[in-house]
Amino acid sequence: MDAARWILTLACEDRVGIVAGVSGFLAERDGFITDSQQYADLETGRFFMRVVFQAGGAHFPADTAALRAAFAPVAARFALDWGLVEAAAKPRAIIAVSTGSHCLADLLHRRRSGALSIEIAGVVGNHDNLRALTEWHGIAFHHLPVTDANRAEQEAAIEAVMAETQADYLVLARYMQVLSADMTARLAGRCINIHHSFLPGFKGARPYHRAHERGVKLIGATAHFVTGDLDEGPIIEQAVERVDHRASVDEMIRTGRDIEAQVLARAVGAVGERRVFLNDGKTVVFR
């Protein structure tokens, strides 16, 4: 059996001694580092770090609570925004869908095969057609129709499902509704969207049609955190596929669906492995 591991993440104002403070803390307690990545943003003056470690000797603390308590003085000294979790502890997410199944099906397949680093706590849909697919995988499906008249109540219902299931994130898997400014503010840094375009190009609706009209040679997809500005949130992951003058809109859409599923899965995976850090309007993503 693999040894238990922990993931320490931190962000703070950059200064001398942070790496030494973290590595010294672990060395003093027989912590064995298996992976460490760091980044100093010279433009914003911010520092980011992700460390994976395990027990390496008799002085290692007994459990996660003891580790957190022991690390707290180091965190206070450097004014860290930090987290410390067992690597095996997966964040929980609610997946929101409309009628398109490709992104949801990909996430459910990855979950079933053990290749997804989040736990799908449930699926919400403003249409009911993806219930059978969801429930076949043993996941609860919540049908929450939405109109302009009931949007506030429907969004409150989504957040109630998140609270009930203790979900950390809301993943919009081709959920074809624009969330209200109030909801995006409450879910800041916790709501991930897949947009079927290589942002910042072709924001908003019907991007494949507009790409076809422009005769583009690359189409793509972008996973990003949702903000109050449509398709403007910090980008987590992107990919592109080459097309040419022969590609119809339908062919672009078919090609794009594969890219969308892959990009969303990679973004969700990075978040689940605690590799993503917000950095003003951008992200730091450790590979």
N, C-alpha and C positions, 0 to 999 in steps of 0.2 A: 504493500500500500504506500502511495506517495505521502511524504511528510506534509503536515499541515503548513500552510503558508499564510502570510498576511500581506496586505497592500496598504502602504502609507502614501497618501497624497497630500500635497501642500502647495499653497500659493501665498505670496507675500511681497512686500516691498523688498527689492533686491538690496543685499548688504553683504559684507564680508562675514564668513564664518558659518553660514547656514548648512552647507554640505558637511563641514567638520562637526557641527553640532548634531546632525542627524546620524552620521556614520559613527561618531563617538558614542552616542547614546546606545546604538545597537551593539557596538563592540564591547561596551562595558557590561552588557547583559547577555553575552554569548549569542547575539543575533547574527545569523549567516545570510548575507545579501546574495540573492540569486539573480536579480535584475535591478538596474537603477538607471533612470533617465532624468535629465534636467535641462532646463532652458532658461536663459536670462534674456528678456526682451529689453534691449538697450533703448528702444523708443519709449516704452511705457514705464520703464524702471521696475518691472515686475519680474519675479522669479517663480518658476514652476518646477516641481519635482515629483516623481513617482518611484517608489522603492518597493520591491517585493523581497520578503525575507522569511526565514524559518528559524526554528530553534537550532542552535549549534553547540550547546553546552549546558552545564548544570545551572548556570545563573539566569537562564531564560525565564521570564515571568510565566506564571501559571496559566493565564488565560488572557483573552482580549481586554477584559476590564482592567486587569492589572497592567497590561501594556499601555492602555490609554492613560491610566492614572500616573504611571511613571513618566510618560512622554509629555504630560501637560506642562511642567515647568519649562521644557525646551520650547514648546509651542508659544508659551507666554513670553519668553525671552525674545523671540524673533517676530512676535505678533503674527503668527501663522493662521491662515484659513486652512484647516486641515481635516483629514478624515483617516481613520484606521479601521480596517475591516478584515475579516478572514477572506481569503481569496475565493473560498468555496461558496461564500454567501452572495447569491445573485440578487441584483436589484429586481424589483417587481414592476411590471408595466401593464397598462391597459392599452389595447390596440383599438384604434378607431377606424372604421371602414365605411364605405358607401356601397357601390356595386362592383367595383373592380376587385378581382380575387387574387391577382398575381403576387402582390407584395405580401398579403396575408398568408397565402398558401406557402410561399417560400419561408416565412418566419415559422409557421407551424411545422413544416417539414424539418427545419433545422432544430427546432425544439425536440421533435420526436426522435431525431437521430443523436441528440445530446450535443449538438454543435452550436447552441445558442447560449450566450452568456448572460441573458436575462431570464426571468421567470415570467411567462405570460399569465397574468392574474385574471384575465377576462378580455372579451371583445365587445365593443359597443358599435352599433351600426344604425345609421339613420334610415337604412332599408333593411329588410329581413332576409334577403336572398343568400347571405353568407352564413346563415345559422347552421345549416346542415354540415357544411365544411368544418365550421368551428367545433360543433358538438361532436363530430366524428373523432376529433382529436382530444375529446374529453375536457374541453374548455367551455366555460359558461358564456352564452351569448345574450346580450342585452339589447333589445330593439328599442331605440329611442328616436322616433320620428321627429323631424324639426321643420318648422315653418317660421316665417318672419314673426308670426304672432306669438309663438311659444319658445323662441330661441333662448331667452334667459332661463326659463324653467328646464329646457332640455340640457343646457350646459351645466346647470346645477345638478341635474341627474347624473351626468357624466362624472362630475366631481364627487358626487355621493358614492358612485361605484368605486372610484379611486380610493376614497376614504375607507369604505367598507372592506376592500381587498388589500388595504395598506400598500397601494401602488405608489412607487416613487416617480414614475414617468408616464406620460401619455404619448403614444406613438401614432402619428397620423399616417396610416398605410393607404394612401390614395383616398383619404377622407375628403370629399369634395364640398366642404363647407368652410367658410372663413370664420374663425373663432373671434369672439368679441374682444375688444381691448381690455375689458376687465378680466376676462378669463386668461388671456395671454399674460397679463401682468401677474396674476396669481400663480401661474405655472412657469414663470420666468426661469429659464435654464432647465426645465423639466419636461418640455414638450418638443418632440422631434417630428419634423415633417419631411416627406419626400416630394420634391418638385420635379416634374418631368421636363426639365430643361437644364442646361449648363448655366446656372446663374452667374453673373447678373443679367444674362441675355434672356429675352422672352419670358419675363415675369407675367404672372397672372394666368388667365384662361387660354386654352387652345394653343399652347406653345408649338406643338408639332405642325399645326396648320400654318402658323406664322413662319416657322423655320422653313417649311416647304416653299412658301411664297418668296422667301429671300434666297432660296437656292443654296442653303448652307451645305457644307461638306462634312460637318461634324454635328452630331446630336448627342445629347447627354442627359444626365440626371444629377440632382443635388439634394443631399440631406442636410438639413439645417435646423437650428433651434428656432422656434416660432417666437416672433415679437409682434408688436402692434402694427408694424409696417409690413404690408403684404410681401412675402418672399424676400425679405431683406434681412432676416435673422442670421446670426453667426453660422458660417458654413462648417460642417463637420466632415463631409466626404463628398467626392464628386468622381464621375467617370464619363468618358465619351466613347462613341463608336463612329467610324467613318461611313459616310453615305455618299452617293453621287447623284447626278442628274436623273438617273433612271428611277430613283426611289419615289414611290407615291406616298401620300400622307398615311395611308393604311400600312404600308411597309415600314415607314418611320415609326409608327405607333407600335407595331409588332416588335421591331428591334428595340425600341425604347423601353418596353415593358421588362425585358430581360435586364437592361441596365438599371432600371429603377429598383428592381428586387435586389440586385447585387449591392447597389449603393446603400440602400436602406439597411440591409443586413450588416454591412460593414460598419455603418454608423452606430447602429444599435449594439453591435459587438464591442466597439471601442468604448461606448458609454458603459456597457455592462462590466468591462474590465477596468474601469476607472482610468481610462487613458485620455479623457477629454477635459480640458480646462477652458473656462471662459476667460477671454482677455480683451476687455472692452467690447468692440463690435466684431471681434474675430475669435478664433479658438486656437488653442495649442493642443495638438493631438499627437501623443507619443505612439510610435509604431512598435 
